[in-house]
């Protein structure tokens, strides 16, 4: 039986495996190979790794983990989970076989659904974005559009207007609050209210936005609305408490509502945080924190010590 099984081989999972490996905990890292940021060309806001391709970051992480003999990595997905009567968990794995662990860390991450418009999937991560902190700098001096009419979209358009060559808010046929439109206009942000039909481009590069009954708009990048969802159903299968948006609820030590089950990365958040944190560096930090909490949890169990992090 492993000390811990980590499900998910992204930044959170690898960081947790590294921390646990450094204190000689036996760890199995199960990686299905489906990274949320795989379509993106580069990872940003990760100090010393800014601009690194996502696949390269995974490669570097695996190379570092290879130095720790107590850490094993298996390419697979978890097909089912069972809480054992004597404590711990048994996981069924794709391709056959099982793995047992005293503690379980979920680091399976989120996936992005893209409600539209047509053509966005081919541009996603290359010229169609959702986060100004991940991709805003690369839009410096470029022609940018923001899709949506909600106040948050207006806020994003104003944020991008500080360094983009020109920003246009496309409401998609929905009305815009007159006060918000006045704020946009007074700050040099144009507004297009026609329904958006599709996005057009070549090889992942946006060229124009096509409207219904109006001339197209030439743009270099577009910020669209994404709908994040849980990539894995393991948290629900285990009975972990979740928020209305689907995020797994954790406390400040990455503990879920199920004893022995932890969660780290963008799949989970605390009640005081209004949205999942999508930054790669935040996921890695959460994985490190979760690993430390798991090690201390096991230390208490091994030596009959009081729990160092009592539940509030």
N, C-alpha and C positions, 0 to 999 in steps of 0.2 A: 504494500500500500504506500503510495506516494504521500509525502507531507502535504503537497498541494498539487492540484491540477488547475492549470490556467487555460481557459477556452478563449482563443483569440490571439493571433500573433502579430497584432499591430503595435503601435508605440506603447500603449498601456500594458499589454500582455508581456512584451519583451522587457520593458523596464521592471515589471514585477518579477519576472524570471531572473533577471540580473541581480536584483536585491536579495532574493531568496537563495540564489546560487552562491552568493558571496558569504552567506552564513551557513553554508553546507546543508541546506534543506533539499530534500529530494523533490524534484519538480518535473512534471510533464507538461510541456507547452503544446497544445493542440491548435494547429493553424490550418484553417480552411482556405487561406490564400486570397480572400476577398476583401481587399482594403477599400475603405470609403473614398480615399483620395487617389485611387489608382488612375482615374482619367486625367488628373492634373499633371502638368509638366514638372512642377516643382513644389517642394514643401517650403513654407516661409514661416518667419517668426520663431524659428528654432535656432537659438544661439549656437554658433560654430557650424551649423548645418543649413543655414539659410540658402535656398536655391537648389537644394539637393533633390533629385528625382525621387518620388516615393519608392520605387523599386530598389534604388540604390540604398536608401535608408534602411529598408528591410534587410538587404544583403549585409550591410554593415552591422546591424543588430545581431543577426544570426552568427556572424563571424565572432563577435564579442562573446556571445553566449557559449560558443564552442570551447572556450577556455575553462569552463566550469563543469567538472565531471558529474556533478549531481543534477544537472539540468539536461533533460532529454526533449527533443522536438519531434513531433509527429505530424505529418501532413494528413489531415483527416477532418471530418466534421463529427459532432456529437449527435447521435440519433435518438438517444433517450437517457434519462437520468433516474436514479433510484436512491433515496435516502436509506442508509442501512440501519437496522435496528440497534446495532452496537455502536453506532456513530460513524460518520463519514458518508461517502457517496460512491456509487458505482455508475460509470458512464459507459453506454454502448457507443461504439465507434463505427463510422462508415468503413466498409471493407471487412467488417468482422472484428471480433475481439472486444475486450472491455478494459477499463482502467478504474482503479479505486484510489480514493484520496481522503485524507482526514479533513481537508478544507478545499473549498472550491472557489475560484475567482473567475467571474464572468467578465470578459473583455472583448465581447463580440461586436461591439460598436453599433453604429446606425447605418442605414442605407437611405438614399435620397430618392423620393418620388418627385417627378417633374410634371406638374399638371399642364404645362404648355408654355407657349404656343407650339405649333408644329415646327419641327426642325431643331428644337432646343437640345435634344439628346445628342445629336451629332456635334454640337458645339460645347457641350458641358465639360467644364474643367479646363478649357482652352481659350474660349472667348465668351462663354456664358458662365457667369459666376453667381454666388450668393453672398459672399463675405468680403467686405472691404478690407479687412485686416489680412486676409489670406491673399487677395489678388488685386487690391486697390492700387498699390504702388505701380504695378505693371500697366495700369491704365493712365499713368502720367502722360499728359500731352496727347491723349487719344480722344476720339469721339465716342462718347458713352451714352447708353440709354438705360433707364431704370423702368421696369414694368411694374404697374400697380398704382392704385389711387389711395391707399391707406396712408394715414399720417406717418407710419414707419417708413414707407417708400419715399415720401416727401423728404423725410429726415436724411435718408440715404442719398438721395439726389443732391441735397445741399452739401452733404459731407464730401461727395465726389467732386463737386463743383470747385473745390479749393485747388485741385491739381489736374483735373481732366481738361482737355482743350475745349470741350463743349458737352454739356449734359442736357438730355431731353427726357422728361418724364412722360411715359406712354401709359395712359390710364386704361387702355383696352376697352374703350367705349363707356366706361363708368364716369359719372360726374365727379368733379373735384370740388372740395370745399372752397368757396371763393376766397376766404382768408388765406388758405394754404397756397392757392394759385397766386395770390398777390405777393406772398413771401417768395415764391419761386421766381416770379417775373422780376421782382426788384433785385434779385440776386443773380440774374443772368441765366436762369434755367428755363428753357422753353418747355411747352406742354403740348402734347399731341393727344387728342381725345378720341380718335377713330379706333374702332375695333382692330386688334392685331390679328392678321391672318396666319403669318408664318415668319420664321427667321430664315434667311438665306445666306449661304457661305460655301466656301470650298476648303476641304482638308482641315476642318476644325476652326476655321477663321471666319468670323461673321463679316458679311459684306453689307447687308441691308435688312431693314425691317419692312415687311410688306403689310399694308393696311387695307381695310375694306373700303373701297370707294375714294381713296386718296393717294397721292403720290408716295412712293417708298421713301424711307429715311436711311441714308448711308451712315453706318456706324461701324466702329472697330470692336466694340465690346458691349455686352448687355448684362445687367444684373436682374436675375429672375427670382421668382418665389419658388423655393423648394419645400417639400414636406418630408421631414425626417421620420423614419420608422425603425423599429427594432429589426436588426438583421437576423436575429435568432429568436426562436420561441422558448429558449431554455428558462429564462427568468419566469415566464408565465407558467411553464410546466412545473417549476419548483415551487410556485406559489408566492413569489416575491411581490411585495407591495409595489405598485406602480402609480404614477401620476396620470392625469387625464390625457396628457400628450404622449403617453406610452413610455416615458423614461422610468427607469428603475429607481425607486427611492432608496437612498443610502444616508447614513449619518456621516459625521465628520471623519470617521475612520474607515469609510467605504464598506461598512457592514449593511447588508440588506435586512429585511424583516425576518429572513429564514436563518436560524443559527447555523454558523459554519459556512454560509454563502456570502461572498463579497462581490462587489461590482466596481469596475473602474473604467474610466474613459467616457466618451460622449454618450454611451448608452444609459448612464446614470447621472443623477444629480441630487443635491440636498434640497430640502423643502424651501430654504431661504434663497435658492438660486432660481430665477424665473425661466431659464432655458438651458439646454445642454451646451457645454462649452466645447466647441468644435476644434479648437487649436490642437495641433499635434503635441506641442510642448506641454499643454495642460493635461492631455491624456497620459503622457509619460510620467508627469509628476504624480498624477492620481495612482498610476500603477506602482510607483515607488512607495507611496503612502500606504496603499493596500497591502503590499508585501510586508512592510514593517509591522502593521497591525496583525497580519496572519502569523508572523513569526512570534510575536509577543503572546498571541492567543495560544499557540502551540506550546510555548515555553511555560505558560501557566498550567496547561493540562499535563505536561510532562513531569513537572516538579511539585504539583499541588499548590501553586502560588495563587494569590488573589488576582483577579483580572485587573490589568493596569488601566484599562479604558472602560470603566463601567458604563452601562447604557444609561442615558438620561431619563 
